[in-house]
């Protein structure tokens, strides 16, 4: 005779904000560290985008100068 297993509690996967220690000091320090890391990452991405834009602008300028000097338009 088989028995049905009755689940009384619904289990769900733990999400980012579902930690047990939401108001504790460890949670606060972890949140500060994550925020610091996120800010550092965002700053680095902005630096890379600016560097990429500068590099792209430099290449376009060189190409325009090359063709304009070759065809004496400048």
C-alpha positions as CSV (number, residue, x, y, z in Angstrom):
1,X,0.0,0.0,0.0
2,X,1.5,3.3,-1.1
3,X,1.1,6.4,0.9
4,X,0.9,9.9,-0.5
5,X,3.4,12.3,0.9
6,X,1.7,15.5,2.1
7,X,3.8,18.6,1.9
8,X,2.7,21.2,4.4
9,X,5.3,23.9,3.6
10,X,5.8,25.4,0.2
11,X,9.5,25.6,-0.6
12,X,10.8,28.2,-3.0
13,X,14.3,28.9,-4.2
14,X,16.1,31.6,-2.2
15,X,16.1,34.9,-4.0
16,X,18.5,37.8,-3.4
17,X,16.3,39.6,-0.9
18,X,15.1,36.5,1.0
19,X,18.0,36.1,3.3
20,X,17.2,35.3,7.0
21,X,19.6,37.9,8.3
22,X,18.0,40.9,6.5
23,X,18.5,43.4,9.3
24,X,21.8,42.1,10.7
25,X,25.2,43.7,10.6
26,X,26.6,41.1,8.3
27,X,23.8,41.7,5.8
28,X,24.5,45.5,6.0
29,X,28.2,45.0,5.4
30,X,27.6,42.6,2.6
31,X,25.2,45.1,0.9
32,X,27.8,47.8,1.3
33,X,30.4,45.6,-0.3
34,X,28.1,44.6,-3.2
35,X,27.2,48.3,-3.8
36,X,30.9,49.3,-3.8
37,X,31.7,46.5,-6.3
38,X,28.8,47.6,-8.5
39,X,29.9,51.2,-8.5
40,X,33.4,50.2,-9.3
41,X,32.1,48.0,-12.2
42,X,29.9,50.8,-13.6
43,X,32.8,53.3,-13.4
44,X,35.1,50.8,-15.3
45,X,32.4,50.2,-18.0
46,X,32.1,54.0,-18.5
47,X,35.9,54.3,-18.8
48,X,36.0,51.5,-21.3
49,X,33.2,53.1,-23.3
50,X,34.9,56.5,-23.3
51,X,38.2,54.9,-24.3
52,X,36.5,53.0,-27.1
53,X,34.8,56.2,-28.4
54,X,38.1,58.0,-28.4
55,X,39.8,55.2,-30.2
56,X,37.0,55.0,-32.8
57,X,37.1,58.7,-33.3
58,X,40.9,58.6,-33.8
59,X,40.6,55.9,-36.5
60,X,37.9,57.8,-38.3
61,X,39.9,61.0,-38.2
62,X,42.9,59.1,-39.7
63,X,40.9,57.7,-42.5
64,X,39.4,61.0,-43.4
65,X,42.8,62.7,-43.3
66,X,44.3,59.9,-45.5
67,X,41.6,60.2,-48.2
68,X,41.4,64.0,-48.1
69,X,45.2,64.3,-48.4
70,X,45.3,61.7,-51.2
71,X,42.6,63.5,-53.2
72,X,43.8,67.0,-52.1
73,X,40.4,68.0,-50.8
74,X,41.8,69.4,-47.6
